[in-house]
Amino acid sequence: MDLGDLPELTSGFVTLLLLPTLGVIGLMNRRAIPVLVWTMVAWTLVGALALYTHHTLAWNERRFLRGWMLGMGLGAAFLLVARLHADKRVKPWIRTGLALLTVIVFARSLYEFMQRYA
């Protein structure tokens, strides 16, 4: 690995930690919903601007678009789960399911991260 891989390595690691952390925060505290909304707004605007200006870091536009759309999908899912968490009938199932899903996705992402950069 050389210094040219640093932007991709950094963005991959931040994305690996950022989205699951925001999702878990959304489950822990109802006040996190505005943070999730503003994160989604920023993600959407910055990604759209990057695609419009063709400044997609070291990635080609297709890969950047795929990551950007994946981030929007995950962010929307986390936001939906955070809103459903307020329903007392659904709350225990969401907590259990999301905790399990978060651990599985994090483990898989960490494995892929290690395979790519080790």
Backbone torsions as a table, in degrees:
resi	resn	phi	psi	omega
1	MET	NA	136.5	177.2
2	ASP	-120.2	179.3	-177.4
3	LEU	-66.2	-20.1	177.7
4	GLY	-66.9	-23.5	178.3
5	ASP	-84.6	-7.3	-174.7
6	LEU	-59.5	-44.0	179.3
7	PRO	-62.1	-42.2	179.6
8	GLU	-68.1	-40.8	178.5
9	LEU	-62.4	-45.9	-179.4
10	THR	-65.4	-47.9	-178.7
11	SER	-66.1	-36.3	177.0
12	GLY	-64.5	-42.4	-179.6
13	PHE	-68.9	-42.4	178.6
14	VAL	-63.3	-42.9	178.7
15	THR	-64.9	-37.9	178.2
16	LEU	-58.6	-37.4	-177.8
17	LEU	-94.3	-33.7	-171.2
18	LEU	-66.3	-54.2	-173.9
19	LEU	-65.3	-46.5	176.3
20	PRO	-63.1	-36.1	178.9
21	THR	-63.4	-44.3	178.2
22	LEU	-63.5	-37.7	178.3
23	GLY	-64.8	-42.6	179.4
24	VAL	-68.8	-39.6	176.6
25	ILE	-60.2	-39.5	178.2
26	GLY	-61.7	-30.5	177.3
27	LEU	-79.1	-29.6	-174.9
28	MET	-78.7	-29.6	-171.3
29	ASN	-150.3	125.5	-178.5
30	ARG	-60.5	-27.9	-179.9
31	ARG	-69.1	-8.0	179.3
32	ALA	-79.1	-13.4	-179.5
33	ILE	-58.1	-43.9	176.1
34	PRO	-60.8	-34.7	177.2
35	VAL	-64.3	-43.2	177.5
36	LEU	-62.8	-42.7	-179.9
37	VAL	-63.4	-47.2	-178.9
38	TRP	-67.4	-33.5	175.3
39	THR	-64.3	-42.4	178.0
40	MET	-63.7	-41.5	178.8
41	VAL	-63.1	-46.0	179.8
42	ALA	-64.8	-43.4	179.3
43	TRP	-59.2	-43.8	-178.8
44	THR	-66.0	-47.6	-177.4
45	LEU	-67.7	-45.2	-178.9
46	VAL	-66.2	-42.1	178.0
47	GLY	-63.9	-43.6	178.9
48	ALA	-63.8	-41.9	177.9
49	LEU	-63.7	-42.1	179.2
50	ALA	-63.1	-41.6	178.5
51	LEU	-68.9	-39.1	-179.6
52	TYR	-64.6	-41.1	-177.7
53	THR	-90.2	-3.6	-179.9
54	HIS	63.5	28.1	174.7
55	HIS	-105.6	86.2	-175.5
56	THR	-110.1	42.2	-177.6
57	LEU	56.6	-134.3	-178.4
58	ALA	-92.3	1.6	-175.0
59	TRP	-92.2	154.4	171.6
60	ASN	-76.7	164.5	-173.1
61	GLU	-64.4	-34.5	-179.6
62	ARG	-64.6	-45.3	178.9
63	ARG	-66.1	-42.0	178.5
64	PHE	-61.0	-44.4	179.4
65	LEU	-61.1	-42.5	178.9
66	ARG	-61.6	-45.6	178.2
67	GLY	-65.6	-38.6	179.9
68	TRP	-65.7	-44.9	178.7
69	MET	-66.7	-38.3	176.4
70	LEU	-61.9	-43.0	177.5
71	GLY	-62.6	-40.7	178.3
72	MET	-65.8	-40.8	178.9
73	GLY	-64.9	-45.0	178.2
74	LEU	-65.4	-42.3	178.5
75	GLY	-61.8	-42.2	178.1
76	ALA	-64.7	-39.8	178.4
77	ALA	-64.5	-43.4	178.2
78	PHE	-63.7	-38.5	178.3
79	LEU	-65.3	-42.6	177.0
80	LEU	-61.6	-45.0	179.3
81	VAL	-63.2	-41.3	179.2
82	ALA	-62.8	-38.0	178.4
83	ARG	-71.5	-39.9	177.9
84	LEU	-67.9	-23.3	-179.1
85	HIS	-60.9	-22.1	-180.0
86	ALA	-71.5	-21.3	179.1
87	ASP	-77.0	119.1	-175.2
88	LYS	-62.8	-30.1	-179.9
89	ARG	-73.3	-31.3	-174.8
90	VAL	-94.0	-21.7	-172.3
91	LYS	-52.5	-49.7	-178.3
92	PRO	-64.1	-37.0	180.0
93	TRP	-68.9	-38.7	179.4
94	ILE	-67.3	-43.3	179.3
95	ARG	-59.0	-48.0	-179.0
96	THR	-65.5	-49.0	-178.5
97	GLY	-63.1	-44.3	-177.8
98	LEU	-71.0	-36.5	177.1
99	ALA	-61.3	-45.1	178.6
100	LEU	-64.6	-46.4	-179.9
101	LEU	-63.3	-40.2	179.6
102	THR	-63.1	-43.5	179.3
103	VAL	-64.5	-43.8	-179.2
104	ILE	-64.0	-48.0	-178.7
105	VAL	-65.8	-40.5	178.8
106	PHE	-63.4	-45.0	179.9
107	ALA	-61.4	-43.7	179.3
108	ARG	-65.4	-44.3	179.9
109	SER	-65.1	-40.0	178.4
110	LEU	-64.8	-40.8	177.0
111	TYR	-61.2	-46.9	178.6
112	GLU	-64.1	-39.5	177.8
113	PHE	-60.3	-46.0	-179.5
114	MET	-66.7	-38.4	178.2
115	GLN	-65.1	-37.8	-177.5
116	ARG	-73.6	-40.4	-170.9
117	TYR	-110.1	2.1	179.9
118	ALA	-84.8	NA	NA
